[in-house]
Amino acid sequence: MAARIERSRAGGATWTPSAEAERPTWGWIWQAVSGALVLGLVTLHMIANHFVVKQGLRDFQDVVAYLSNPVILVLEVLFLFVVSWHGLLGLRAVIFDFGFSPRTERRITRVLIVAWVLTVLYGLWLTSTVIGYK
């Protein structure tokens, strides 16, 4: 457990962080980094896909043409990678709040990494299907 609750002399409970809780975890650091990247990429995505487009949306042919630009394709694929990573790190943090053992936490992390890889592969397949449709 990362923290302990102790009774004070007055009878109230006080929260005392353990040494483990005092240092940042890599999961939290990656969550913060990916969150900053998501903020930048979602801003670019919204501008390019909704704010500069007539009537606010692209039709399918416009999306195919849009994704045919290599720079745009790299940005959208990066967006896919980062959003998936950020979301699964958030899910990992919520699951870890239940206080599993370190061994179980490692297993959960492995399962979520597999889920991330499968999500990205599906997104890449979907993107290539859209680009290949002409």
ROZA-663770 format. One record per residue (C-alpha): residue number from 1; residue in one letter; x, y, z. Coordinates in steps of 0.2 Angstrom, whole numbers. Example, Ala and Ser with C-alpha at 12.3 -4.5 7.8 and 13.67 -1.06 7.14 Angstrom:
// residues 2
r pos->1 | code->a | X->62 | Y->-22 | Z->39
r pos->2 | code->s | X->68 | Y->-5 | Z->36
***
This chain:
// residues 134
r pos->1 | code->m | X->0 | Y->0 | Z->0
r pos->2 | code->a | X->7 | Y->17 | Z->-4
r pos->3 | code->a | X->1 | Y->26 | Z->11
r pos->4 | code->r | X->-5 | Y->23 | Z->28
r pos->5 | code->i | X->-18 | Y->31 | Z->40
r pos->6 | code->e | X->-13 | Y->33 | Z->58
r pos->7 | code->r | X->-23 | Y->39 | Z->73
r pos->8 | code->s | X->-18 | Y->55 | Z->80
r pos->9 | code->r | X->-18 | Y->58 | Z->99
r pos->10 | code->a | X->-34 | Y->68 | Z->97
r pos->11 | code->g | X->-42 | Y->53 | Z->90
r pos->12 | code->g | X->-43 | Y->60 | Z->72
r pos->13 | code->a | X->-35 | Y->51 | Z->57
r pos->14 | code->t | X->-20 | Y->57 | Z->48
r pos->15 | code->w | X->-13 | Y->52 | Z->32
r pos->16 | code->t | X->5 | Y->48 | Z->31
r pos->17 | code->p | X->13 | Y->44 | Z->14
r pos->18 | code->s | X->25 | Y->30 | Z->13
r pos->19 | code->a | X->42 | Y->32 | Z->5
r pos->20 | code->e | X->35 | Y->24 | Z->-11
r pos->21 | code->a | X->22 | Y->37 | Z->-12
r pos->22 | code->e | X->34 | Y->51 | Z->-10
r pos->23 | code->r | X->43 | Y->48 | Z->-26
r pos->24 | code->p | X->35 | Y->50 | Z->-43
r pos->25 | code->t | X->31 | Y->34 | Z->-53
r pos->26 | code->w | X->36 | Y->32 | Z->-71
r pos->27 | code->g | X->17 | Y->29 | Z->-75
r pos->28 | code->w | X->13 | Y->46 | Z->-69
r pos->29 | code->i | X->27 | Y->54 | Z->-78
r pos->30 | code->w | X->22 | Y->46 | Z->-94
r pos->31 | code->q | X->4 | Y->50 | Z->-91
r pos->32 | code->a | X->9 | Y->69 | Z->-89
r pos->33 | code->v | X->20 | Y->68 | Z->-105
r pos->34 | code->s | X->7 | Y->60 | Z->-115
r pos->35 | code->g | X->-6 | Y->72 | Z->-109
r pos->36 | code->a | X->4 | Y->87 | Z->-115
r pos->37 | code->l | X->6 | Y->78 | Z->-132
r pos->38 | code->v | X->-12 | Y->74 | Z->-133
r pos->39 | code->l | X->-16 | Y->92 | Z->-129
r pos->40 | code->g | X->-5 | Y->98 | Z->-144
r pos->41 | code->l | X->-11 | Y->85 | Z->-156
r pos->42 | code->v | X->-29 | Y->87 | Z->-152
r pos->43 | code->t | X->-28 | Y->105 | Z->-155
r pos->44 | code->l | X->-20 | Y->102 | Z->-172
r pos->45 | code->h | X->-32 | Y->89 | Z->-176
r pos->46 | code->m | X->-47 | Y->100 | Z->-172
r pos->47 | code->i | X->-40 | Y->115 | Z->-182
r pos->48 | code->a | X->-36 | Y->104 | Z->-197
r pos->49 | code->n | X->-52 | Y->93 | Z->-197
r pos->50 | code->h | X->-66 | Y->105 | Z->-191
r pos->51 | code->f | X->-61 | Y->124 | Z->-189
r pos->52 | code->v | X->-53 | Y->127 | Z->-207
r pos->53 | code->v | X->-65 | Y->115 | Z->-216
r pos->54 | code->k | X->-81 | Y->122 | Z->-224
r pos->55 | code->q | X->-96 | Y->117 | Z->-214
r pos->56 | code->g | X->-85 | Y->110 | Z->-200
r pos->57 | code->l | X->-83 | Y->92 | Z->-207
r pos->58 | code->r | X->-75 | Y->83 | Z->-221
r pos->59 | code->d | X->-84 | Y->71 | Z->-232
r pos->60 | code->f | X->-76 | Y->54 | Z->-235
r pos->61 | code->q | X->-67 | Y->59 | Z->-251
r pos->62 | code->d | X->-60 | Y->74 | Z->-242
r pos->63 | code->v | X->-53 | Y->63 | Z->-228
r pos->64 | code->v | X->-45 | Y->51 | Z->-241
r pos->65 | code->a | X->-37 | Y->66 | Z->-249
r pos->66 | code->y | X->-32 | Y->74 | Z->-232
r pos->67 | code->l | X->-24 | Y->58 | Z->-226
r pos->68 | code->s | X->-14 | Y->56 | Z->-243
r pos->69 | code->n | X->-3 | Y->70 | Z->-237
r pos->70 | code->p | X->12 | Y->62 | Z->-229
r pos->71 | code->v | X->14 | Y->75 | Z->-215
r pos->72 | code->i | X->-4 | Y->74 | Z->-210
r pos->73 | code->l | X->-3 | Y->55 | Z->-210
r pos->74 | code->v | X->11 | Y->56 | Z->-198
r pos->75 | code->l | X->2 | Y->68 | Z->-187
r pos->76 | code->e | X->-14 | Y->58 | Z->-187
r pos->77 | code->v | X->-4 | Y->41 | Z->-183
r pos->78 | code->l | X->5 | Y->50 | Z->-169
r pos->79 | code->f | X->-11 | Y->56 | Z->-162
r pos->80 | code->l | X->-18 | Y->38 | Z->-163
r pos->81 | code->f | X->-2 | Y->31 | Z->-154
r pos->82 | code->v | X->-2 | Y->45 | Z->-140
r pos->83 | code->v | X->-21 | Y->45 | Z->-137
r pos->84 | code->s | X->-21 | Y->26 | Z->-135
r pos->85 | code->w | X->-6 | Y->26 | Z->-124
r pos->86 | code->h | X->-13 | Y->41 | Z->-113
r pos->87 | code->g | X->-30 | Y->32 | Z->-111
r pos->88 | code->l | X->-23 | Y->16 | Z->-106
r pos->89 | code->l | X->-11 | Y->24 | Z->-94
r pos->90 | code->g | X->-26 | Y->32 | Z->-86
r pos->91 | code->l | X->-35 | Y->16 | Z->-85
r pos->92 | code->r | X->-19 | Y->8 | Z->-77
r pos->93 | code->a | X->-19 | Y->21 | Z->-64
r pos->94 | code->v | X->-37 | Y->18 | Z->-59
r pos->95 | code->i | X->-35 | Y->0 | Z->-58
r pos->96 | code->f | X->-19 | Y->2 | Z->-48
r pos->97 | code->d | X->-29 | Y->12 | Z->-35
r pos->98 | code->f | X->-37 | Y->-5 | Z->-30
r pos->99 | code->g | X->-21 | Y->-9 | Z->-21
r pos->100 | code->f | X->-15 | Y->-25 | Z->-30
r pos->101 | code->s | X->1 | Y->-34 | Z->-27
r pos->102 | code->p | X->17 | Y->-28 | Z->-37
r pos->103 | code->r | X->16 | Y->-45 | Z->-46
r pos->104 | code->t | X->-2 | Y->-42 | Z->-51
r pos->105 | code->e | X->2 | Y->-24 | Z->-56
r pos->106 | code->r | X->15 | Y->-30 | Z->-68
r pos->107 | code->r | X->3 | Y->-43 | Z->-76
r pos->108 | code->i | X->-10 | Y->-29 | Z->-78
r pos->109 | code->t | X->3 | Y->-18 | Z->-86
r pos->110 | code->r | X->8 | Y->-32 | Z->-98
r pos->111 | code->v | X->-11 | Y->-34 | Z->-103
r pos->112 | code->l | X->-13 | Y->-16 | Z->-106
r pos->113 | code->i | X->2 | Y->-15 | Z->-117
r pos->114 | code->v | X->-5 | Y->-29 | Z->-127
r pos->115 | code->a | X->-21 | Y->-19 | Z->-128
r pos->116 | code->w | X->-12 | Y->-4 | Z->-133
r pos->117 | code->v | X->-3 | Y->-13 | Z->-147
r pos->118 | code->l | X->-19 | Y->-21 | Z->-153
r pos->119 | code->t | X->-28 | Y->-4 | Z->-153
r pos->120 | code->v | X->-14 | Y->4 | Z->-163
r pos->121 | code->l | X->-13 | Y->-10 | Z->-176
r pos->122 | code->y | X->-32 | Y->-9 | Z->-178
r pos->123 | code->g | X->-31 | Y->10 | Z->-180
r pos->124 | code->l | X->-17 | Y->8 | Z->-193
r pos->125 | code->w | X->-27 | Y->-5 | Z->-202
r pos->126 | code->l | X->-42 | Y->6 | Z->-203
r pos->127 | code->t | X->-31 | Y->21 | Z->-208
r pos->128 | code->s | X->-23 | Y->11 | Z->-222
r pos->129 | code->t | X->-40 | Y->5 | Z->-228
r pos->130 | code->v | X->-47 | Y->23 | Z->-229
r pos->131 | code->i | X->-31 | Y->29 | Z->-238
r pos->132 | code->g | X->-32 | Y->14 | Z->-250
r pos->133 | code->y | X->-50 | Y->17 | Z->-255
r pos->134 | code->k | X->-50 | Y->27 | Z->-271
***
